[in-house]
Every structure is written in C-alpha cells, then in structure tokens.
Amino acid sequence: MSWRFELVEKPYGGVTEGPIWDGSSLLFTHIPSSRIMSYDLEFEEISEVRTGTNHTNGLAYDSEGNLYGCCSGGRAIVKFNDDGSTTTIADVVDGQKLNTPNDLAVDRKGRIWFTNPWNAGNIDASEVEELDNRSVLMSEPNGDGAYTTTRVTFDTTMPNGVLVSRDQKTLYVAESNSERLDIDRELRAYPINDDGTLGDYCTLHTFGSDKGSVHRGIDGMCLDADGNIVATAGWESAGPGPMIYVFSPDGRILETHPISCNRPTNCCFGGPDMTTLFVTSTDGHFYRAETDRVGWAIYP
C-alpha cells in the first residue's frame, strides 16, 4: 500500500516535532514559538494547549500517562503536570549542565532515555557546551520523586531519535552526526542490560557518509505493533530524498514512502485504530497518512 500524505495544516515556519498520541488527540511541538499543539481528529481542529515551553522538542508519555519533554532551551528533561506547572526531571549529568536534549523514550520501569546532542539554535547565544560528549543519557526514578541521571553511550557523536523496543530489551538510537562528513549516519540497536547499562551496539542500517552526497539519516522514530521501526529520514540535498522508512527489528528495509517536505523530523501512529501516521518537519509541516500498519506505543 502506498501511503498518501495529506497536509493537515500549512507549515508553521520553523521546526515542528514530538508528535505523540494521547488516546483522543495528537500532540506536537512547535519549537520556535515554544508551544505544544493538539490536533482533534473528530473535529479536525488544531488548538494550542501549552505555551512557554522554552523550545521543547521531543515529547513522550510513560505507561501511566505522564507527559515528559526535551526542553532544549532550558537544557533539561521536564514533566508537564496536569495543573499547567512544569517539573524539572534532569538538568545535569556528572555535575555539568546537559547539552540540548532532543528526543526521549520512557520504558515500563519509568526510566527516561534521551539523546543529548548540541543544538545551538535552540538556546541563548551566551550558553556554552560544558560536556565533552554528545551521548544518550538515562534518568532513573529513585522512588522518592527524584531521578538519577547517567551517561549510557560512549560511542555516539550526535544522537538524535531514540526508541525502546516493545519487549524493553533494546534501545534503538539514530546516530545522525550532522557536522562530520567522515562518519556514517546509522540506525543502531543497543541491548539494555538488567542494571540499565547498555551493551555493545549492532548497526541495523548505514546511510553512508560520502562527502559528495551526504545522506541525512534518521531523525525520529516510532514502532508498529509488530515491533518494526518507522523512521523519518532523508532530505532534499542528497540521497533518495525525504522518506519514511519501515525497518524490521533486524534492520531490513521493509518499505519506503516518499514525503513532500524537505526534511521530515518525527512521526507517530494515532487515531482510534492506530493506523494513521502523523509526521512533522523542519519547515513546520503537519501531515497525516492512512496506512496498512497498526502502531504501538507504551501509552495509552
């Protein structure tokens, strides 16, 4: 089945990100305006549900329906409370400020896995990068409302999208290095150990790093009900162009679906039967497409 992408709303201008299904509506972020938007499928209306998010990028629910976000401007992982307040979950690691958290995933133990690259465009020009690495971090709940944050990858240069497998045994990471042309863009699978550390990764797919034709690689990802990885990737500058990929858990490309935006940023399934795929972009698009796949997420 070919997926036909429908533009739900004209481009907002500036990056839209973090699409996530809450059971009745689709939330997504508009990073430049520091807003979280909500798309009501029944009435086909988009409304503003939260402002002042300080350039929040990725969003994720835990299994109980608590909403978390990557607050790039605040260099923190935050929890968005029902009363409109915000709680900081993590803003330091090893005694130093986080970089600019980008994307996150929450597992069934309540652990928050997030990528911590450096995106200077989302912060004040006076901010400095304190850490000497751009890694995947994990914030683990202590049981008293506080979290302990640790570094869990030691081999990434610019991690982007992150995803926990359905069986909770694998962490998928998009190594999307956008600054060095000599490093391949990769989709990696790290085994999750019982103690929360990660084992050596397996490369599921390599997009390449030819200096004359650099593939953008993966930005964001979600899962279908069979455990396959649905990913936004590509760009107008090189390679096969902007695309939605469907990878099997072992990295085989099952499907590709072109999309008419320069750089798709993230995607998620939603709708009553979880068969509608929603996609955001660097230009602020918000797309939907009816698919022949059923999505899966830890909530709802």
TORKOL-4160 file (C-alpha; in steps of 0.2 Angstrom, whole numbers, padded with zeros to 4 digits, m for minus):
300
<pt num="1" X="0000" Y="0000" Z="0000"/>
<pt num="2" X="0007" Y="0017" Z="m0005"/>
<pt num="3" X="0004" Y="0030" Z="0009"/>
<pt num="4" X="m0003" Y="0046" Z="0003"/>
<pt num="5" X="0002" Y="0061" Z="0015"/>
<pt num="6" X="m0011" Y="0074" Z="0017"/>
<pt num="7" X="m0005" Y="0091" Z="0024"/>
<pt num="8" X="m0017" Y="0095" Z="0039"/>
<pt num="9" X="m0010" Y="0112" Z="0042"/>
<pt num="10" X="0000" Y="0124" Z="0032"/>
<pt num="11" X="0018" Y="0125" Z="0038"/>
<pt num="12" X="0020" Y="0134" Z="0054"/>
<pt num="13" X="0038" Y="0140" Z="0049"/>
<pt num="14" X="0052" Y="0133" Z="0060"/>
<pt num="15" X="0053" Y="0115" Z="0066"/>
<pt num="16" X="0038" Y="0105" Z="0072"/>
<pt num="17" X="0042" Y="0090" Z="0082"/>
<pt num="18" X="0037" Y="0077" Z="0095"/>
<pt num="19" X="0021" Y="0070" Z="0088"/>
<pt num="20" X="0013" Y="0059" Z="0101"/>
<pt num="21" X="m0005" Y="0051" Z="0103"/>
<pt num="22" X="m0014" Y="0053" Z="0119"/>
<pt num="23" X="m0029" Y="0042" Z="0115"/>
<pt num="24" X="m0040" Y="0055" Z="0108"/>
<pt num="25" X="m0029" Y="0069" Z="0101"/>
<pt num="26" X="m0012" Y="0071" Z="0093"/>
<pt num="27" X="0000" Y="0082" Z="0102"/>
<pt num="28" X="0015" Y="0090" Z="0093"/>
<pt num="29" X="0028" Y="0104" Z="0097"/>
<pt num="30" X="0032" Y="0120" Z="0088"/>
<pt num="31" X="0049" Y="0123" Z="0094"/>
<pt num="32" X="0052" Y="0141" Z="0089"/>
<pt num="33" X="0036" Y="0148" Z="0097"/>
<pt num="34" X="0038" Y="0136" Z="0112"/>
<pt num="35" X="0021" Y="0129" Z="0111"/>
<pt num="36" X="0013" Y="0112" Z="0111"/>
<pt num="37" X="m0002" Y="0110" Z="0099"/>
<pt num="38" X="m0016" Y="0097" Z="0099"/>
<pt num="39" X="m0025" Y="0090" Z="0084"/>
<pt num="40" X="m0043" Y="0085" Z="0087"/>
<pt num="41" X="m0046" Y="0071" Z="0075"/>
<pt num="42" X="m0065" Y="0071" Z="0077"/>
<pt num="43" X="m0067" Y="0090" Z="0073"/>
<pt num="44" X="m0051" Y="0091" Z="0063"/>
<pt num="45" X="m0046" Y="0106" Z="0073"/>
<pt num="46" X="m0029" Y="0111" Z="0079"/>
<pt num="47" X="m0028" Y="0121" Z="0096"/>
<pt num="48" X="m0014" Y="0127" Z="0107"/>
<pt num="49" X="m0013" Y="0118" Z="0123"/>
<pt num="50" X="0003" Y="0124" Z="0132"/>
<pt num="51" X="0014" Y="0139" Z="0129"/>
<pt num="52" X="0030" Y="0145" Z="0136"/>
<pt num="53" X="0039" Y="0128" Z="0134"/>
<pt num="54" X="0056" Y="0135" Z="0131"/>
<pt num="55" X="0059" Y="0127" Z="0115"/>
<pt num="56" X="0053" Y="0110" Z="0120"/>
<pt num="57" X="0057" Y="0097" Z="0106"/>
<pt num="58" X="0053" Y="0078" Z="0109"/>
<pt num="59" X="0038" Y="0073" Z="0119"/>
<pt num="60" X="0035" Y="0056" Z="0127"/>
<pt num="61" X="0022" Y="0048" Z="0139"/>
<pt num="62" X="0026" Y="0035" Z="0152"/>
<pt num="63" X="0015" Y="0020" Z="0155"/>
<pt num="64" X="0004" Y="0030" Z="0167"/>
<pt num="65" X="0000" Y="0044" Z="0155"/>
<pt num="66" X="0013" Y="0057" Z="0162"/>
<pt num="67" X="0020" Y="0068" Z="0149"/>
<pt num="68" X="0038" Y="0072" Z="0148"/>
<pt num="69" X="0048" Y="0083" Z="0136"/>
<pt num="70" X="0065" Y="0088" Z="0130"/>
<pt num="71" X="0066" Y="0106" Z="0135"/>
<pt num="72" X="0080" Y="0112" Z="0123"/>
<pt num="73" X="0080" Y="0130" Z="0129"/>
<pt num="74" X="0081" Y="0125" Z="0147"/>
<pt num="75" X="0094" Y="0111" Z="0144"/>
<pt num="76" X="0083" Y="0099" Z="0154"/>
<pt num="77" X="0071" Y="0085" Z="0154"/>
<pt num="78" X="0054" Y="0091" Z="0161"/>
<pt num="79" X="0037" Y="0084" Z="0166"/>
<pt num="80" X="0022" Y="0093" Z="0161"/>
<pt num="81" X="0010" Y="0092" Z="0175"/>
<pt num="82" X="m0009" Y="0092" Z="0173"/>
<pt num="83" X="m0011" Y="0109" Z="0183"/>
<pt num="84" X="0000" Y="0118" Z="0170"/>
<pt num="85" X="0016" Y="0118" Z="0180"/>
<pt num="86" X="0032" Y="0110" Z="0175"/>
<pt num="87" X="0044" Y="0099" Z="0185"/>
<pt num="88" X="0062" Y="0098" Z="0181"/>
<pt num="89" X="0067" Y="0079" Z="0180"/>
<pt num="90" X="0086" Y="0081" Z="0175"/>
<pt num="91" X="0097" Y="0096" Z="0170"/>
<pt num="92" X="0114" Y="0090" Z="0175"/>
<pt num="93" X="0124" Y="0074" Z="0172"/>
<pt num="94" X="0141" Y="0071" Z="0181"/>
<pt num="95" X="0140" Y="0088" Z="0189"/>
<pt num="96" X="0138" Y="0098" Z="0172"/>
<pt num="97" X="0124" Y="0105" Z="0163"/>
<pt num="98" X="0115" Y="0095" Z="0150"/>
<pt num="99" X="0118" Y="0100" Z="0132"/>
<pt num="100" X="0101" Y="0102" Z="0122"/>
<pt num="101" X="0090" Y="0087" Z="0125"/>
<pt num="102" X="0082" Y="0082" Z="0108"/>
<pt num="103" X="0072" Y="0066" Z="0109"/>
<pt num="104" X="0066" Y="0054" Z="0123"/>
<pt num="105" X="0058" Y="0037" Z="0127"/>
<pt num="106" X="0051" Y="0030" Z="0143"/>
<pt num="107" X="0051" Y="0012" Z="0147"/>
<pt num="108" X="0040" Y="0002" Z="0158"/>
<pt num="109" X="0051" Y="0005" Z="0173"/>
<pt num="110" X="0049" Y="0023" Z="0171"/>
<pt num="111" X="0067" Y="0026" Z="0165"/>
<pt num="112" X="0068" Y="0041" Z="0153"/>
<pt num="113" X="0081" Y="0038" Z="0139"/>
<pt num="114" X="0086" Y="0053" Z="0130"/>
<pt num="115" X="0098" Y="0060" Z="0117"/>
<pt num="116" X="0109" Y="0074" Z="0122"/>
<pt num="117" X="0117" Y="0082" Z="0106"/>
<pt num="118" X="0121" Y="0101" Z="0104"/>
<pt num="119" X="0108" Y="0112" Z="0095"/>
<pt num="120" X="0114" Y="0129" Z="0097"/>
<pt num="121" X="0099" Y="0136" Z="0088"/>
<pt num="122" X="0088" Y="0132" Z="0102"/>
<pt num="123" X="0097" Y="0141" Z="0116"/>
<pt num="124" X="0104" Y="0159" Z="0120"/>
<pt num="125" X="0120" Y="0163" Z="0111"/>
<pt num="126" X="0128" Y="0165" Z="0128"/>
<pt num="127" X="0126" Y="0147" Z="0133"/>
<pt num="128" X="0141" Y="0136" Z="0132"/>
<pt num="129" X="0143" Y="0117" Z="0130"/>
<pt num="130" X="0150" Y="0111" Z="0146"/>
<pt num="131" X="0151" Y="0092" Z="0142"/>
<pt num="132" X="0164" Y="0084" Z="0132"/>
<pt num="133" X="0152" Y="0072" Z="0124"/>
<pt num="134" X="0136" Y="0071" Z="0115"/>
<pt num="135" X="0128" Y="0055" Z="0121"/>
<pt num="136" X="0112" Y="0045" Z="0126"/>
<pt num="137" X="0108" Y="0048" Z="0144"/>
<pt num="138" X="0096" Y="0039" Z="0156"/>
<pt num="139" X="0086" Y="0046" Z="0171"/>
<pt num="140" X="0080" Y="0033" Z="0183"/>
<pt num="141" X="0067" Y="0036" Z="0196"/>
<pt num="142" X="0073" Y="0034" Z="0214"/>
<pt num="143" X="0056" Y="0031" Z="0221"/>
<pt num="144" X="0055" Y="0047" Z="0230"/>
<pt num="145" X="0051" Y="0058" Z="0216"/>
<pt num="146" X="0069" Y="0062" Z="0211"/>
<pt num="147" X="0079" Y="0055" Z="0197"/>
<pt num="148" X="0097" Y="0049" Z="0195"/>
<pt num="149" X="0104" Y="0053" Z="0178"/>
<pt num="150" X="0119" Y="0044" Z="0170"/>
<pt num="151" X="0128" Y="0043" Z="0153"/>
<pt num="152" X="0124" Y="0026" Z="0144"/>
<pt num="153" X="0133" Y="0028" Z="0127"/>
<pt num="154" X="0151" Y="0031" Z="0125"/>
<pt num="155" X="0152" Y="0030" Z="0106"/>
<pt num="156" X="0140" Y="0042" Z="0099"/>
<pt num="157" X="0144" Y="0059" Z="0091"/>
<pt num="158" X="0127" Y="0067" Z="0088"/>
<pt num="159" X="0112" Y="0055" Z="0093"/>
<pt num="160" X="0095" Y="0060" Z="0088"/>
<pt num="161" X="0080" Y="0049" Z="0088"/>
<pt num="162" X="0078" Y="0036" Z="0102"/>
<pt num="163" X="0066" Y="0022" Z="0104"/>
<pt num="164" X="0063" Y="0007" Z="0117"/>
<pt num="165" X="0058" Y="m0009" Z="0109"/>
<pt num="166" X="0041" Y="m0017" Z="0113"/>
<pt num="167" X="0050" Y="m0031" Z="0123"/>
<pt num="168" X="0060" Y="m0017" Z="0133"/>
<pt num="169" X="0076" Y="m0026" Z="0129"/>
<pt num="170" X="0083" Y="m0015" Z="0115"/>
<pt num="171" X="0087" Y="0004" Z="0113"/>
<pt num="172" X="0086" Y="0010" Z="0096"/>
<pt num="173" X="0097" Y="0025" Z="0093"/>
<pt num="174" X="0099" Y="0036" Z="0077"/>
<pt num="175" X="0117" Y="0041" Z="0076"/>
<pt num="176" X="0114" Y="0056" Z="0064"/>
<pt num="177" X="0130" Y="0066" Z="0065"/>
<pt num="178" X="0127" Y="0082" Z="0055"/>
<pt num="179" X="0143" Y="0090" Z="0057"/>
<pt num="180" X="0157" Y="0077" Z="0052"/>
<pt num="181" X="0156" Y="0071" Z="0034"/>
<pt num="182" X="0168" Y="0056" Z="0038"/>
<pt num="183" X="0156" Y="0047" Z="0050"/>
<pt num="184" X="0141" Y="0036" Z="0043"/>
<pt num="185" X="0124" Y="0040" Z="0049"/>
<pt num="186" X="0117" Y="0024" Z="0057"/>
<pt num="187" X="0102" Y="0016" Z="0065"/>
<pt num="188" X="0109" Y="0007" Z="0080"/>
<pt num="189" X="0102" Y="m0006" Z="0092"/>
<pt num="190" X="0109" Y="m0007" Z="0109"/>
<pt num="191" X="0105" Y="m0021" Z="0121"/>
<pt num="192" X="0098" Y="m0015" Z="0138"/>
<pt num="193" X="0106" Y="m0024" Z="0152"/>
<pt num="194" X="0096" Y="m0028" Z="0168"/>
<pt num="195" X="0106" Y="m0014" Z="0178"/>
<pt num="196" X="0101" Y="m0001" Z="0165"/>
<pt num="197" X="0118" Y="0000" Z="0156"/>
<pt num="198" X="0119" Y="m0004" Z="0138"/>
<pt num="199" X="0129" Y="m0017" Z="0129"/>
<pt num="200" X="0138" Y="m0016" Z="0113"/>
<pt num="201" X="0128" Y="m0010" Z="0098"/>
<pt num="202" X="0123" Y="m0018" Z="0082"/>
<pt num="203" X="0122" Y="m0007" Z="0067"/>
<pt num="204" X="0105" Y="m0011" Z="0059"/>
<pt num="205" X="0107" Y="0001" Z="0044"/>
<pt num="206" X="0120" Y="0013" Z="0037"/>
<pt num="207" X="0115" Y="0028" Z="0027"/>
<pt num="208" X="0133" Y="0032" Z="0022"/>
<pt num="209" X="0144" Y="0047" Z="0023"/>
<pt num="210" X="0150" Y="0051" Z="0005"/>
<pt num="211" X="0157" Y="0069" Z="0006"/>
<pt num="212" X="0149" Y="0072" Z="m0011"/>
<pt num="213" X="0132" Y="0066" Z="m0007"/>
<pt num="214" X="0129" Y="0065" Z="0012"/>
<pt num="215" X="0113" Y="0056" Z="0017"/>
<pt num="216" X="0104" Y="0065" Z="0032"/>
<pt num="217" X="0100" Y="0048" Z="0040"/>
<pt num="218" X="0086" Y="0046" Z="0053"/>
<pt num="219" X="0079" Y="0060" Z="0064"/>
<pt num="220" X="0064" Y="0052" Z="0073"/>
<pt num="221" X="0056" Y="0035" Z="0075"/>
<pt num="222" X="0041" Y="0026" Z="0082"/>
<pt num="223" X="0035" Y="0007" Z="0082"/>
<pt num="224" X="0022" Y="m0003" Z="0074"/>
<pt num="225" X="0013" Y="m0017" Z="0083"/>
<pt num="226" X="0025" Y="m0030" Z="0075"/>
<pt num="227" X="0040" Y="m0021" Z="0083"/>
<pt num="228" X="0045" Y="m0013" Z="0066"/>
<pt num="229" X="0054" Y="0004" Z="0067"/>
<pt num="230" X="0045" Y="0018" Z="0057"/>
<pt num="231" X="0058" Y="0032" Z="0054"/>
<pt num="232" X="0059" Y="0049" Z="0046"/>
<pt num="233" X="0074" Y="0051" Z="0036"/>
<pt num="234" X="0082" Y="0060" Z="0021"/>
<pt num="235" X="0082" Y="0077" Z="0014"/>
<pt num="236" X="0082" Y="0087" Z="m0002"/>
<pt num="237" X="0101" Y="0089" Z="m0003"/>
<pt num="238" X="0106" Y="0071" Z="m0007"/>
<pt num="239" X="0102" Y="0053" Z="m0007"/>
<pt num="240" X="0084" Y="0047" Z="m0011"/>
<pt num="241" X="0076" Y="0062" Z="m0004"/>
<pt num="242" X="0064" Y="0064" Z="0011"/>
<pt num="243" X="0057" Y="0047" Z="0016"/>
<pt num="244" X="0048" Y="0037" Z="0028"/>
<pt num="245" X="0057" Y="0020" Z="0031"/>
<pt num="246" X="0050" Y="0005" Z="0039"/>
<pt num="247" X="0064" Y="m0006" Z="0046"/>
<pt num="248" X="0062" Y="m0024" Z="0053"/>
<pt num="249" X="0069" Y="m0026" Z="0071"/>
<pt num="250" X="0085" Y="m0033" Z="0062"/>
<pt num="251" X="0087" Y="m0019" Z="0051"/>
<pt num="252" X="0079" Y="m0025" Z="0034"/>
<pt num="253" X="0071" Y="m0011" Z="0024"/>
<pt num="254" X="0053" Y="m0017" Z="0023"/>
<pt num="255" X="0045" Y="m0001" Z="0015"/>
<pt num="256" X="0049" Y="0016" Z="0009"/>
<pt num="257" X="0037" Y="0030" Z="0007"/>
<pt num="258" X="0042" Y="0047" Z="m0001"/>
<pt num="259" X="0035" Y="0063" Z="0008"/>
<pt num="260" X="0034" Y="0080" Z="0000"/>
<pt num="261" X="0044" Y="0090" Z="0013"/>
<pt num="262" X="0062" Y="0094" Z="0013"/>
<pt num="263" X="0066" Y="0086" Z="0030"/>
<pt num="264" X="0054" Y="0076" Z="0040"/>
<pt num="265" X="0058" Y="0077" Z="0058"/>
<pt num="266" X="0047" Y="0064" Z="0068"/>
<pt num="267" X="0032" Y="0053" Z="0067"/>
<pt num="268" X="0019" Y="0043" Z="0077"/>
<pt num="269" X="0004" Y="0032" Z="0075"/>
<pt num="270" X="m0013" Y="0038" Z="0081"/>
<pt num="271" X="m0031" Y="0038" Z="0078"/>
<pt num="272" X="m0045" Y="0026" Z="0085"/>
<pt num="273" X="m0037" Y="0010" Z="0077"/>
<pt num="274" X="m0019" Y="0017" Z="0077"/>
<pt num="275" X="m0017" Y="0016" Z="0059"/>
<pt num="276" X="m0014" Y="0034" Z="0055"/>
<pt num="277" X="0004" Y="0040" Z="0054"/>
<pt num="278" X="0007" Y="0058" Z="0058"/>
<pt num="279" X="0023" Y="0067" Z="0053"/>
<pt num="280" X="0031" Y="0084" Z="0057"/>
<pt num="281" X="0045" Y="0093" Z="0048"/>
<pt num="282" X="0059" Y="0106" Z="0049"/>
<pt num="283" X="0048" Y="0118" Z="0040"/>
<pt num="284" X="0034" Y="0116" Z="0052"/>
<pt num="285" X="0023" Y="0104" Z="0042"/>
<pt num="286" X="0010" Y="0093" Z="0050"/>
<pt num="287" X="0005" Y="0078" Z="0039"/>
<pt num="288" X="m0006" Y="0063" Z="0041"/>
<pt num="289" X="m0007" Y="0047" Z="0031"/>
<pt num="290" X="m0019" Y="0032" Z="0032"/>
<pt num="291" X="m0008" Y="0016" Z="0032"/>
<pt num="292" X="m0009" Y="m0003" Z="0032"/>
<pt num="293" X="0001" Y="m0004" Z="0048"/>
<pt num="294" X="m0005" Y="m0003" Z="0066"/>
<pt num="295" X="0005" Y="0007" Z="0078"/>
<pt num="296" X="0011" Y="0004" Z="0095"/>
<pt num="297" X="0016" Y="0015" Z="0110"/>
<pt num="298" X="0018" Y="0012" Z="0129"/>
<pt num="299" X="0003" Y="0023" Z="0132"/>
<pt num="300" X="m0012" Y="0024" Z="0130"/>
